[in-house]
Amino acid sequence: MKKNVLFSALTCTLLLGMMEGGARLVEGSFNRPGDVAKRDAGWQAALFSAFGGYQESDAELLWRFRANLDDPLIRTNAAHLLGPLPSTPKEPKTFRILLLGDSSPVGIGLAKREEGFGEVLASLLSARELGSLARVELVNAAVSGYSSEQVRALLASKGWGFEPDLILVYCGNNDASISGAVTDRELIGAQRLQKLRSALDNLALYRQLSNLLRGQRSGRDAATDRLVARVTAAQYGENLADIAAQAEHRGVPIIILKPPVPLLWPAGIQFKAHQHIAGQVGEPVFPARMLAILGRNIKYCVDTRRLISLYGKQWGYYTKWVYRFMHEDNLSPQDAIAHYTKELDLHPEDPVLLNDLGVSYWEASNNVEADRWLRRAYAQFVSQHREMRDDGVLAASSPFLYNIGINHLKIENDRQGLVYRPESDGWRMLDEALQADYFSLRIKRSYLAEVDKIKQSKLVSIVDLPSVFRASGGETLFIDHCHPTVRGHKIIAEQIMMVIDAKGYMNRAGIRSALLPRAAGSVGEGRI
């Protein structure tokens, strides 16, 4: 019996050795499969792991900032964090704030690091009478492109080592966007197998089999590719609830900030500017179906004068660059109407042509006729996709909804300019476009609803920034799809200070008393 087992083992070993040798001979005639981009990593992982030279791959968190960067905005330390290196252990009598989040707390769009709301908050608090405290210190661990999945993982693996006295969390815009066929939770979970994969990558047989499977995946019909949000709304709620539970368990106050976003940002256009991104051997990292959707030449109702008036000097390079990818036919409105009418005689059921005719009527200031064709375009698109309603279909529908909304503001004779009015059909359609827009980095209503499910307590607070922004300037507080202006960052810092003051977090006794029962109706119990 033992001889048979030994013989079988030797035979299998010899067979595998021969197959490995054959695989190495075959591989020698081709590019090494290991050069192919990371399998199923998603296009955003490919982008952010090398974004502008500021970021790099991270085995645990997918990517991170490079260490010791010297930039007016993105200045990092040896620990890959923004700002000065925090001391370890923490200096006595230090009130340390740990800021977790995405590119908004990073301060993208600002001129300098000191204008970010975390830095503004630390400066305002430091200017006060600190009593028994010696200093206020900010540890800004925000990273551009991070979702709540990465924020949760960072807090669990590294965050508590900073000994925070207060945690601020600002994320969600990246969660509600499409990167590919897998969620961030699946990607980060797969990182646990990284060492095993690295070892297997030394085997030519494994590399050949992996390459074959990748080829089969890449050869699928683009119409059937799965497109999912990086983090679902339910997962977003789970991540924030877990972060809050970690903080409460350790007796550390936490303030969760609901991200505000603008409604006038054109839906479904932002990722079009990134479709050129390629992997290590030049292959596109965008899923085939996503490239097909973004490749549509679809016209937008864009009032450039309004945008310049809205953003002014804040209308930065990135925003202008994204807008360059909008389709323009270079025809006069009347010539465009004639052109698309003729095209529709040949393709009467093409929703893009129906949309482009509607936009042409909008350009001719015939808003009633524009509304008729734009609504017909959206109805035709919905009819053609009744059997498939995933995040990709929603994203593909968002330009139709956006154009209907912009045109309807004209029908309503919107003399109030940029003042948000929930009763307006135009603003309502723009909000619907936002909810469908998984091709830009803007949080959705279903995600914000998950934040409301988190139970507030002495140690857990939620700041409703969307409501605050609508009451304080609305669209004028953004420089693009999600990043606040300098004034917007100051407003966020002031809102955080209100919570800190109401709950007495700036003194040790206040922190300890937050854990004790407090009389009903006392300061700090309600939503800010």
MILUMMAR-623148 format. One record per residue (C-alpha): x, y, z; residue number from 1. Coordinates in steps of 0.001 Angstrom, whole numbers, plus 500000, padded with zeros to 6 digits. Each point is the difference from the previous one (the first is absolute). Layout:
residues N
NODE xx yy zz nr
NODE X Y Z NUM
...
END
This chain:
residues 528
NODE xx yy zz nr
NODE 500000 500000 500000 1
NODE 502765 502413 500975 2
NODE 501895 499162 496782 3
NODE 496904 500811 497922 4
NODE 499535 503360 501747 5
NODE 503689 500838 499551 6
NODE 499896 498965 496339 7
NODE 496895 502155 499406 8
NODE 501611 502986 501702 9
NODE 503174 499649 497929 10
NODE 497968 499645 496822 11
NODE 497978 503158 500788 12
NODE 503167 501916 500849 13
NODE 501646 498910 496743 14
NODE 496901 500878 497999 15
NODE 499706 503457 501575 16
NODE 503733 500544 499402 17
NODE 499586 499160 496328 18
NODE 496968 502295 499711 19
NODE 501901 502817 501737 20
NODE 502949 499528 497647 21
NODE 497701 500032 496990 22
NODE 498266 503128 501267 23
NODE 503354 501758 500387 24
NODE 500970 499073 496422 25
NODE 496685 501314 498661 26
NODE 500218 503136 502126 27
NODE 503444 500809 498633 28
NODE 498423 500879 496655 29
NODE 497596 502524 501508 30
NODE 499881 502886 502409 31
NODE 500075 498775 503571 32
NODE 496380 499782 501238 33
NODE 501120 501509 503262 34
NODE 500323 503274 498099 35
NODE 496253 500165 499555 36
NODE 498286 502514 502306 37
NODE 498710 498723 503319 38
NODE 497056 497723 499402 39
NODE 496609 501571 500686 40
NODE 501602 502911 501844 41
NODE 497586 502563 498588 42
NODE 500919 503102 498057 43
NODE 500005 502274 503048 44
NODE 502625 497819 501686 45
NODE 502111 500339 496853 46
NODE 499517 503771 499994 47
NODE 500474 500779 503672 48
NODE 502966 497698 500531 49
NODE 501991 502328 497747 50
NODE 497953 503215 500102 51
NODE 502130 502912 498813 52
NODE 503062 498532 501707 53
NODE 498431 500703 503389 54
NODE 498835 496479 500804 55
NODE 501261 496430 499872 56
NODE 498660 496471 500353 57
NODE 499371 498639 503487 58
NODE 499721 496269 500648 59
NODE 497331 500453 502667 60
NODE 498066 503141 499053 61
NODE 500419 499859 496178 62
NODE 501811 503366 499909 63
NODE 501359 502742 502241 64
NODE 501865 503310 499759 65
NODE 503729 499812 499362 66
NODE 502154 500951 502969 67
NODE 501735 503380 500399 68
NODE 498294 501826 497138 69
NODE 500754 503727 499849 70
NODE 497003 501769 498448 71
NODE 498059 503094 501148 72
NODE 496881 497838 500408 73
NODE 501136 496385 500209 74
NODE 502852 500113 502502 75
NODE 500556 496595 501541 76
NODE 502227 498604 502721 77
NODE 501948 496753 500405 78
NODE 496802 498226 501080 79
NODE 498283 500855 496671 80
NODE 497659 502435 501799 81
NODE 499202 503611 499180 82
NODE 501743 502613 502141 83
NODE 502714 499587 502645 84
NODE 500871 496595 501412 85
NODE 498043 499318 503225 86
NODE 502054 499043 503031 87
NODE 499900 496433 501304 88
NODE 499013 499666 502756 89
NODE 497810 503080 500078 90
NODE 501363 502988 501931 91
NODE 498330 500642 503399 92
NODE 497119 502508 500124 93
NODE 499401 499704 496256 94
NODE 496481 499978 498537 95
NODE 500511 497940 496842 96
NODE 497427 500003 497182 97
NODE 500126 497127 497497 98
NODE 498458 500955 496655 99
NODE 499010 497125 497706 100
NODE 498565 500331 496518 101
NODE 500463 500712 496319 102
NODE 501166 502853 497754 103
NODE 497724 502617 501582 104
NODE 501805 499947 503395 105
NODE 503216 499711 497973 106
NODE 498980 503398 498616 107
NODE 500047 499343 496251 108
NODE 499360 503292 498203 109
NODE 501475 502150 502766 110
NODE 503203 502006 499624 111
NODE 501650 498867 503211 112
NODE 499809 497433 502781 113
NODE 498917 502546 502640 114
NODE 496658 500627 498227 115
NODE 498665 496453 500562 116
NODE 497225 499756 502577 117
NODE 502046 497730 502280 118
NODE 502876 502460 500073 119
NODE 497608 502949 500417 120
NODE 498348 498225 502934 121
NODE 503341 499282 501687 122
NODE 501051 503628 499531 123
NODE 496739 501380 501431 124
NODE 500159 497683 503008 125
NODE 503677 500796 500629 126
NODE 499192 503710 500109 127
NODE 497707 499453 502976 128
NODE 500828 499805 503673 129
NODE 500951 496340 500341 130
NODE 499842 499747 503766 131
NODE 501753 496833 501143 132
NODE 500940 499077 496428 133
NODE 503341 500972 498517 134
NODE 499162 499627 496311 135
NODE 497480 498927 497355 136
NODE 501398 497663 497362 137
NODE 498493 498803 496714 138
NODE 500911 496653 498475 139
NODE 498630 500221 496466 140
NODE 499798 496410 498723 141
NODE 497673 500822 497083 142
NODE 501016 498599 496600 143
NODE 498699 500996 496581 144
NODE 497682 497379 498551 145
NODE 499299 498173 503266 146
NODE 496649 498350 500588 147
NODE 498483 499153 503375 148
NODE 501373 496468 499556 149
NODE 503550 501344 499930 150
NODE 499294 502463 502821 151
NODE 498744 497192 502220 152
NODE 503017 497843 499171 153
NODE 502421 502865 500677 154
NODE 498441 500757 503386 155
NODE 500104 496349 501052 156
NODE 503591 499411 498861 157
NODE 501705 503308 500800 158
NODE 497603 502636 501292 159
NODE 499833 499017 503632 160
NODE 503783 500047 500202 161
NODE 499799 503813 499759 162
NODE 498155 500156 503365 163
NODE 497255 502387 498800 164
NODE 497858 502045 502376 165
NODE 497480 500768 497238 166
NODE 499309 498361 496630 167
NODE 498550 501773 496961 168
NODE 498690 497953 497062 169
NODE 499189 501483 496577 170
NODE 499479 497506 497154 171
NODE 497389 498621 497620 172
NODE 500501 501709 496647 173
NODE 502351 497282 498770 174
NODE 497778 497253 501396 175
NODE 497144 500861 497640 176
NODE 502012 499649 496793 177
NODE 500838 497167 497609 178
NODE 503529 498657 499741 179
NODE 499346 496628 498399 180
NODE 498458 496605 500626 181
NODE 500930 499650 503680 182
NODE 499361 501997 503146 183
NODE 502689 501465 502242 184
NODE 499086 497423 502631 185
NODE 500846 497208 497560 186
NODE 503223 501739 498950 187
NODE 501251 500584 503532 188
NODE 498981 496473 500996 189
NODE 502045 498650 497092 190
NODE 503053 501842 501333 191
NODE 500199 497358 502724 192
NODE 501014 497532 497287 193
NODE 502723 502292 498672 194
NODE 502934 497994 501452 195
NODE 498626 496733 498628 196
NODE 499454 501555 496576 197
NODE 503508 501439 500022 198
NODE 501402 496544 500700 199
NODE 497844 498386 497317 200
NODE 501035 502668 497483 201
NODE 503445 498391 500035 202
NODE 498440 496963 498287 203
NODE 499674 500327 496220 204
NODE 497114 497509 499987 205
NODE 498001 502180 502418 206
NODE 500795 503101 497955 207
NODE 498845 498337 496766 208
NODE 496744 498779 501552 209
NODE 499366 503436 501520 210
NODE 500669 501699 496688 211
NODE 497624 497598 498234 212
NODE 497226 500776 502489 213
NODE 500619 503725 499676 214
NODE 499774 499653 496238 215
NODE 496657 498275 500348 216
NODE 498752 502781 502278 217
NODE 501216 502768 497687 218
NODE 498357 498286 497027 219
NODE 496510 500129 501473 220
NODE 497290 501975 498277 221
NODE 500222 503609 501204 222
NODE 496221 500048 500418 223
NODE 500158 497357 502754 224
NODE 502891 501382 502076 225
NODE 499011 500546 503610 226
NODE 500383 503578 501170 227
NODE 499581 500623 503713 228
NODE 500595 502851 502413 229
NODE 503252 499829 501938 230
NODE 498010 499862 503244 231
NODE 496249 499359 500124 232
NODE 497787 502232 502099 233
NODE 499486 497174 502508 234
NODE 503748 499373 500239 235
NODE 500590 503742 500492 236
NODE 497623 499930 502956 237
NODE 501702 496906 501418 238
NODE 503442 501596 499692 239
NODE 499005 503225 501757 240
NODE 498106 498096 502704 241
NODE 503081 497840 500592 242
NODE 502252 503077 500226 243
NODE 497601 501606 502476 244
NODE 499847 496789 502061 245
NODE 503804 499818 500129 246
NODE 500117 503580 501297 247
NODE 497294 499463 502617 248
NODE 501665 496808 501205 249
NODE 503211 501962 500626 250
NODE 498203 502998 501490 251
NODE 501154 502333 497220 252
NODE 497565 502622 498612 253
NODE 499273 499791 496285 254
NODE 498360 502486 497640 255
NODE 498693 498634 496692 256
NODE 499643 502640 497298 257
NODE 497404 499507 497277 258
NODE 501667 501097 496728 259
NODE 498203 502733 498037 260
NODE 500008 499949 496175 261
NODE 498819 502394 497267 262
NODE 497092 499325 497635 263
NODE 501132 502068 497003 264
NODE 503023 497789 499265 265
NODE 499265 498242 496666 266
NODE 499081 496388 500690 267
NODE 501762 497087 498333 268
NODE 502929 502007 498610 269
NODE 502797 499976 502582 270
NODE 501424 496535 499345 271
NODE 500054 500646 496258 272
NODE 503104 502103 500623 273
NODE 501812 496964 501434 274
NODE 499155 497336 497404 275
NODE 503514 500205 498521 276
NODE 501517 498363 503130 277
NODE 501947 496866 499067 278
NODE 501618 497156 501916 279
NODE 503626 498942 500062 280
NODE 499993 498620 496450 281
NODE 497726 502635 498500 282
NODE 496667 498197 500390 283
NODE 496997 502134 501058 284
NODE 499130 499676 503682 285
NODE 496399 501130 499517 286
NODE 497538 497099 499609 287
NODE 498903 499576 496371 288
NODE 496379 500842 500758 289
NODE 501006 503138 501855 290
NODE 502133 501116 497046 291
NODE 497048 499421 497689 292
NODE 497745 502223 502123 293
NODE 502580 502755 500439 294
NODE 500782 499876 496275 295
NODE 496550 501302 499060 296
NODE 500081 503411 498297 297
NODE 497168 501495 501996 298
NODE 499279 503728 500204 299
NODE 499430 501892 503253 300
NODE 497990 503067 500926 301
NODE 502946 501954 501360 302
NODE 499808 503727 500695 303
NODE 503680 500933 500089 304
NODE 499266 503552 501156 305
NODE 498026 498661 502954 306
NODE 502828 497652 500946 307
NODE 502581 502757 499849 308
NODE 497695 502228 502031 309
NODE 499523 497168 502489 310
NODE 503589 498929 500455 311
NODE 501751 503234 498996 312
NODE 503714 499732 500674 313
NODE 499332 496681 501728 314
NODE 499067 498454 496632 315
NODE 503290 498140 499926 316
NODE 502063 498108 497483 317
NODE 498464 496628 500824 318
NODE 496428 501215 499496 319
NODE 500874 501615 496661 320
NODE 501808 496814 498961 321
NODE 496964 497819 500772 322
NODE 497726 502355 498056 323
NODE 502221 499633 496942 324
NODE 498723 496436 499629 325
NODE 496416 501088 499392 326
NODE 498882 499341 496434 327
NODE 499660 503094 497824 328
NODE 498754 499833 496403 329
NODE 501241 503512 499078 330
NODE 496709 500718 498227 331
NODE 497721 502964 500430 332
NODE 496829 499111 501957 333
NODE 497858 500056 496843 334
NODE 502472 497924 497988 335
NODE 500267 497547 502919 336
NODE 496202 499637 500138 337
NODE 499918 499232 496273 338
NODE 502906 497560 500297 339
NODE 498592 497946 502894 340
NODE 496484 500004 498507 341
NODE 501454 498435 496849 342
NODE 502025 497479 502028 343
NODE 496888 498977 501935 344
NODE 498262 499148 496721 345
NODE 502626 497253 499660 346
NODE 500237 499047 503720 347
NODE 496684 501012 501631 348
NODE 500587 497970 503189 349
NODE 503473 501271 500859 350
NODE 499730 501734 503419 351
NODE 503282 501871 499480 352
NODE 498756 501557 496749 353
NODE 496699 500881 501679 354
NODE 501971 501641 502820 355
NODE 502271 501903 497602 356
NODE 496981 501384 498151 357
NODE 498531 501111 503334 358
NODE 503243 501722 500991 359
NODE 500062 501728 496597 360
NODE 496520 501407 500684 361
NODE 501295 501126 503420 362
NODE 502864 501794 498250 363
NODE 497392 501697 497787 364
NODE 498118 501113 503174 365
NODE 496963 497929 499009 366
NODE 499726 498453 503442 367
NODE 496513 498516 499612 368
NODE 501022 498039 496900 369
NODE 503285 499086 501698 370
NODE 498098 498538 502953 371
NODE 497901 497838 497674 372
NODE 503019 498438 498295 373
NODE 502110 499669 503148 374
NODE 497242 498164 501843 375
NODE 499447 497789 496975 376
NODE 503736 499177 499989 377
NODE 499925 498966 503663 378
NODE 496821 497927 499528 379
NODE 501563 498238 497002 380
NODE 503165 499221 501987 381
NODE 497991 498565 502915 382
NODE 497913 497902 497601 383
NODE 503126 498501 498445 384
NODE 501455 499031 503400 385
NODE 497014 498569 501850 386
NODE 501690 496624 500372 387
NODE 503241 501370 501437 388
NODE 500007 502491 502884 389
NODE 503450 500025 501599 390
NODE 502211 502922 501001 391
NODE 501358 500210 496446 392
NODE 496533 500510 498507 393
NODE 499224 502657 502599 394
NODE 503237 501807 499182 395
NODE 499243 499826 496280 396
NODE 496563 501565 500593 397
NODE 501263 502945 502045 398
NODE 500840 502394 497088 399
NODE 496395 499796 498753 400
NODE 498666 500931 503441 401
NODE 502551 502798 500372 402
NODE 499045 501588 496679 403
NODE 496289 499847 500862 404
NODE 500750 501751 503307 405
NODE 502152 502778 498528 406
NODE 497462 500663 497250 407
NODE 497147 500079 502503 408
NODE 501717 502708 502019 409
NODE 499668 502156 496878 410
NODE 496333 499035 499586 411
NODE 499411 501056 503595 412
NODE 501660 503326 499191 413
NODE 502452 499399 502807 414
NODE 500741 503605 500915 415
NODE 501157 498912 503433 416
NODE 503183 498737 498401 417
NODE 501696 497353 502083 418
NODE 497656 499949 502989 419
NODE 498894 496426 500620 420
NODE 496222 499588 500095 421
NODE 498763 496455 500768 422
NODE 496582 500748 498472 423
NODE 501608 500773 496629 424
NODE 499660 497323 497310 425
NODE 503372 501082 498632 426
NODE 501846 499508 503285 427
NODE 498096 496758 500611 428
NODE 501201 498585 496673 429
NODE 503560 501115 500749 430
NODE 499780 498116 503281 431
NODE 498756 496911 498138 432
NODE 502988 500331 497666 433
NODE 502302 500099 503031 434
NODE 498434 496842 501464 435
NODE 500692 498164 496728 436
NODE 503472 501417 499419 437
NODE 502458 497227 500898 438
NODE 502481 501439 497486 439
NODE 501019 502853 502295 440
NODE 501094 500217 503616 441
NODE 496814 501215 501664 442
NODE 498244 498350 502933 443
NODE 496382 498936 499543 444
NODE 496868 500395 502097 445
NODE 499907 496285 500876 446
NODE 503498 500272 501501 447
NODE 499117 503048 502077 448
NODE 496948 498127 501294 449
NODE 502346 497351 501387 450
NODE 501759 502661 502072 451
NODE 496669 500925 501587 452
NODE 499650 496415 501251 453
NODE 503099 500354 502189 454
NODE 498929 500552 503589 455
NODE 501334 503234 501431 456
NODE 501242 500040 503559 457
NODE 502181 501933 502403 458
NODE 502972 498966 497884 459
NODE 498501 499728 496491 460
NODE 498832 503077 498094 461
NODE 498864 500572 496420 462
NODE 500308 503313 498167 463
NODE 497515 500479 497154 464
NODE 502230 501995 497647 465
NODE 497656 499756 496964 466
NODE 497360 501966 501941 467
NODE 502611 502447 501302 468
NODE 501398 500616 496510 469
NODE 496549 500541 498469 470
NODE 499312 502654 502640 471
NODE 503414 501662 499635 472
NODE 500576 500413 496268 473
NODE 499166 496692 498341 474
NODE 501682 499546 496625 475
NODE 502368 502921 500615 476
NODE 501819 497992 502689 477
NODE 501464 497472 497519 478
NODE 502850 500203 497531 479
NODE 498966 496877 498078 480
NODE 498079 496730 500454 481
NODE 500536 499715 503775 482
NODE 502887 502111 501342 483
NODE 499098 503030 502150 484
NODE 501393 503491 499499 485
NODE 502117 501754 502627 486
NODE 496790 501398 501484 487
NODE 498442 496535 499931 488
NODE 502919 498581 501992 489
NODE 499665 502792 502564 490
NODE 496277 499259 500399 491
NODE 500794 496307 500613 492
NODE 502580 500919 502656 493
NODE 497478 502277 501734 494
NODE 497384 497220 500043 495
NODE 502472 497622 501622 496
NODE 500859 502631 502620 497
NODE 496318 500269 500891 498
NODE 499925 496279 500852 499
NODE 503261 500176 501952 500
NODE 498720 502923 502053 501
NODE 496564 498476 500569 502
NODE 501448 496745 501307 503
NODE 503016 501370 501823 504
NODE 502566 497853 498186 505
NODE 502829 502482 500468 506
NODE 500539 499154 503641 507
NODE 500789 496642 501531 508
NODE 497203 500356 502548 509
NODE 497609 500708 497133 510
NODE 501091 496842 498214 511
NODE 499583 497919 503147 512
NODE 496602 501514 500776 513
NODE 498831 499100 496493 514
NODE 500074 496393 501121 515
NODE 497723 500695 502962 516
NODE 496169 500324 499960 517
NODE 498811 503513 499226 518
NODE 496639 501606 500648 519
NODE 497492 499717 497161 520
NODE 499978 502951 497618 521
NODE 503495 501150 500917 522
NODE 502266 501764 497545 523
NODE 501416 497868 497194 524
NODE 497343 497287 499878 525
NODE 498383 501016 496709 526
NODE 501232 499846 496424 527
NODE 502186 502922 499048 528
END
